[in-house]
């Protein structure tokens, strides 16, 4: 590849499926965002349908670098124009922008409500007393002396002071939804408020909402790594001998995830991993799984591929027209929050944190433990069903 674009030779090898796995990943990642190089691809009749499926109609905005900054108002005028031009003709990205904007607006409204200034009754009484003293001083200065009647020396003036009785604390609203979690009770009261172990306010609000409606939607964190559906293969097109299994379309908590694929186990399999900044990690394995020696960087999005030799011919998975296998490493901050909830035995909090981060398998494990502690409740079962839907979409 050249500094900014693919060479003609690289594009020709990519079109004819003759490049090795490293070059295939690099070219595939580049042409998904470079219209100029896509236009330079050799358009043989056998390749047109594949290109349309893999590169043409399935290109969407980047969730991290375009959709989120656009909703938050951090894009420049030129970038905003490009995003809005794409949104005008893309229902998928328009729906993602709409859902993210609703989430941000709801969170902002909740924040404004929490930050509304409240002056304690004592503070108001102090302010009222200060204003009354100032008004009396003004009267003394402005009113003529002949208007003021001096009381006799023996007469004493007493100022009646009214005191308000201390406010009685309101009894807490009764719980209307409860679950056993970590040896305690977590629930929602009649006012829709969270009741349970002390946790951050935003997480408490999230739990209160989920207990009220436990049917979870697809996590926003997965939108950037959930690939397009794999191309349907007709009766004349055989199934590829090699397929990736995991990780694909999910987020990962472990810094050294296990890579799994299906296919022939003869010979040595080569694994190539590339992040969004084109940093590369390579490995080899005998069998159908591999774990990297060094930890992967938290918060990064990775694409990976496996190749092996079968009957003297090199096979690669995934190979076009199938989309690349992509996954996200969860940020270190979120991983720490999940670990803290686990240590405290808060399965609901840990599961929701993992689910929202896109770590669906870990979230399901926490929800299953919650279901064991609450065998008669529908809430854990609905949360598990939400995980199954999310995993089905990713898979």
N, C-alpha and C positions, 0 to 999 in steps of 0.2 A: 504493500500500500504506500501511496505518496503521503506527504505531510497532511493534506486536507482531504484527499479523494482517493478512490481505489484506482489502481492501474488497469489498463485495458486487459492485460494478461490475467490479473486477479478476477476481473468481472467475467472473462471468458471461461476460466476454470470453474468459477462458481456456477455459471449457467449450465456448464456441461457436467457438473458434479464431479470434478476431478481434483479439487483442492483438498488439502489435509484438514483435520479437525480444527486446528488453530486458525488457519486462514478462513475456513468456513464460518467460524464464529465471528471473526473480525469483520468480514465482508457483510455477513448477514446483519450484524448490529449497525454497521455504518449505513447501508442502503435503506434501512428502515427510517432514518431521519434525514437522508440526503436525496432530494428529488433529482439532482443533477446526475448522480451516479446510477440511480434507478433508470433514468432515461437512456443511459449508455449501455445498459445490459443487453447482450445479444438476444434478440427476440425470435428464437427458433419456434416453429409451430408446436413442437412437443413441450416447450417451456412456457408458453403464454398462459395456459390455464393454471400452471403451478404458481407463476408469478402473481397472477391476479388473486389467487387464494391466499398466498403467503405475504404479499407485500402491498397489493393495491388497495383493496377495500377495507382492510383490517387495521390500517394505521390510525392510531388515536393519539390524543394529547397526552403528554407525560403528566402523571398525577402529581409527582413531587416538584418538578421544575416549571410546570405551566398551570395546571388546574388550581393547586393550592395558592401560589402567588397571585393568580388572577382573582380568586375569591377574596383574598386578603388585601388586594389593591397594591401589590408590590411590583407589578410589571410596568415597564416603560410603555410609551404610547405605541411604538411600533409593534412590540410584542403583544399588547392588548388587541391591536388590529388583527394580527395573525390568529390569535386565539378565537376572537369573535367571528372571523371569517370561517374557521373550522367548525365552530359551534352551530353556525347557520345551516350546515348540511350534515351534522352528525348527531343523531338522536342519543347515542350511547354517552358521548362526552357531555351533551347538554343535560342529560339526566344526572350524571355525576356532579356537575357544577351546581345543579339545583339542589341536590341532596346535601352537598357540603355547605352551601350557602344557608340552607335551613338550619343545619347543625350549628354553624357559627352564630347565626342570629339568635337561636334559642339560648346558646351558651352566654352570649353577650347580654341578653335580657335577664338571665338568671344572675349574672355578675352585677348588673346595675341594681337589681333588687336587693342583693346582699350589701351593696355599698351605699344604699340610701341613708342619709344622715339621720341619726336618732339622738335627740338631746334628752338625757335622763330628767325625770321630774325635778330632782334636786337642782339641776342646772337651770331649769326654767324658773324655779323659785328664786334662785340667786340673781338671775337676770332681771326678774320683776322687781326685786328689792332694790337693785342698783338703779333701775329706771325711776322708781318712786323717789329715791333719795335725790336723784338729779332734778326731778320735777320740783321737789320741795325747795331745793337751792335756787332754782330759777324764780320761784315765787318770792322768796326772801329778798332777792336782788331787785326784782322789778316792781313789786307792790310797794306803794308809798307807805311811809312809817305811820301816817295818821290813819291808815286803813286797818293797821294791826292793833288789836286790843290786847294789852298786856294783862294777864291774869293776876289776881292778888298774890302777894308773896307766900301766903299760907296755902294757896291752892296748888295742887300738883296735877300735872297733866300726864295722863297715862295713855299710851298708844296700845290699842287692842291688837293683839297679834293672833292671827288665825293660823292654826296648824292643821295640815291635812293628815288624816290617819295613815299610817304606813300601808302601802299596797300589799294585799295578800297575794302570794304567788298562786298562779293559776294551776290547777292540777293538770298533769299531762293528758293529752287525748288518748283514749284507749287504742290498743293495737287492733288492727283489722286484718293484717296479714302477718303470719309468723312462720319462721323456719328454724329448725335446730341446726346450728353451724358452729363447729369447733368447741363444743361443750357449752355453748351459750345460745341466746336467742337473737335473731336478727329479723327485723320486720318493718312494717309501715303503719303509722298511726292514722287516726281518722282525718287528720289534716293533710295527709300525703307526705308526712315527714319521715325521715329515716330514723330508726331506733336500733341500736346495736353497739358493737365495739367502736371505740374512737378511731376514725379514719379520716382522710382528707375530705373536705366539703364536696368537691366535685365528684369523688367516688361515691360518697354517701347519696348524692342526688341521683347518680347513675343507678345505684342499687335500688333506690326507692322506685324509680321508673320501671326497672326490669321486674321487680316483684309485682308491680301492678300489671305489666304486660310483658310476659317472659318470652314472647315470640320475637327473636332477634333477627335483624336483617344481616346482609353480607357486610362484614367489616370494611370500612373505607380503606384500611391499610392494605387490603388484598387487591384493590382495583389496579394497582401498578404492576402486580405480578401474576394476575390471573390471565393466562393467555387465551387466545381465541380457540374455539372448538377445533379439534383435529379434523382434518379432511376425511370425509366419508369415503370408504374404499368399496368399489363395486366388486362384482363377482370375478371380473377379469384381473383385478389388481390384488396381488397376494399381500397378506399382512407382513410387515417388515420383520426380519428375524431378531431384531434388537429393539427394545423399548425401554425408556427411562421410567422409573416408578416413583422415586422420591429422592430429594424434595422437589416439588413442582407446584407452583401456584399457591404456596403457603408462606408463612413466616416461621422462623426458627429461633428458639431460645438458646440452644446449645451452641457454643462457639466452634465445636467440631462435629458438625452433623454427619449422619451416616447416609451415604449415597448408594442407592439400590437401583438395579435394572434387571430386566428379564431377557433371556436369550441364551445362546450357547455359552457354556462355561469353559470351553477348550481354549487354550492359549491365554495370552495376556491382554487384559482390557486396559485401555488408556483413557484417563479422565482429564478433562480440561475445564477449568472454571475461570470466568472473566467477570469482573465487576463493571459498574457503569462508567468507571474511569479507565477501562481497558487494562487494569492490572490482572495478571494471569497467574493461576495456580495449576500445577500439573501433578498427576499421580498415576500409579499403575497398580493393578490388582489382578490376582488369579481367582476367578469366581464371579459372583454377581453383586458384590458390595465393596465399599471402600470408605475409609475415614481419613481425613487429612491429618497430617502430623502437626501442623501449625494451626492455631485458631483463626477463623475468618473474622473480618472486621465487623463490629456491631454497627447496625444502622445502614448497612450497604445492601444494594440489590445485586444479585449474582445470576448469571446465566451459565449453564453447564451442559456438557456433552460427553458421551462415552463412545468409544470405537474399539473394534476388535477385528480379528481376521477369521473369516469363515470360508473354508474350501479354497484357500489361496486368494480370496477377495476381501478387501477391507470394507466393513459395514459400519455405519455411524447412526447414532440415535441421540436426539431426534434429528431427522433429516427432512429438508423441504419435500413436500409442502407443509409438513407439520410445523407448528410454531415452536420456538425455542423453549427449553425448560428453564423457568425463572423462579427464584425465591428471594425472600427478604430476611436479613438478619435483624432481629428486634434490637432496639436501642438499649444501651447499658442501663439507662435510667429506668426504663420500663421493666427490664429483667430484675433489677434490684427491688422494685416495688412488688413484683409478683413473688419474689423470694421472701420478702418481709411478710406478705399476707399468708404465705404457706407456713412460715414458722409460727405465726400466731394462730394457725388452724382455721383461718377464714377462707373456706373453700369457695364461697360465693364471690368474694372480692378477688381472690386469685384467679378464678375462672373467668370473670368478666374482664379483668385486665389482660389476660392472655387472649381472650376472644377478640377484644377490640384491637389488639396488636396484630392479629392474624394468625396467632399460634393456636390453631383449631384443635389439634390433637391434645395439647396440654390443657386447653380449656375443657374439653370433654372429660378428661380424667378428673378434674376438680368437680365438675357437675355430677359425675357418677358417684363420687364420694358424698356429695350433698344429697343425692337420691337415696343412698344407703341409710343416711341419718334421718331421712324424711320419706319413708316408704309409702305414706298415704297422700303425699302432696303431688299435684300435677306440675308444679313449677319446675322442679329439677328435670322432669321428663321432657317438658317443652324446651328447656335450655339445651338438653342433649339433642333433641330433634333439630334445633337451630344449627348445632354443630354439624350434624349429618348433612343438612342442606348446603352449608358453606363448603364442606369437604367434597360434596358431589359437584358443585360448581367448579371447584379448583381442579378436580380430577378429570 
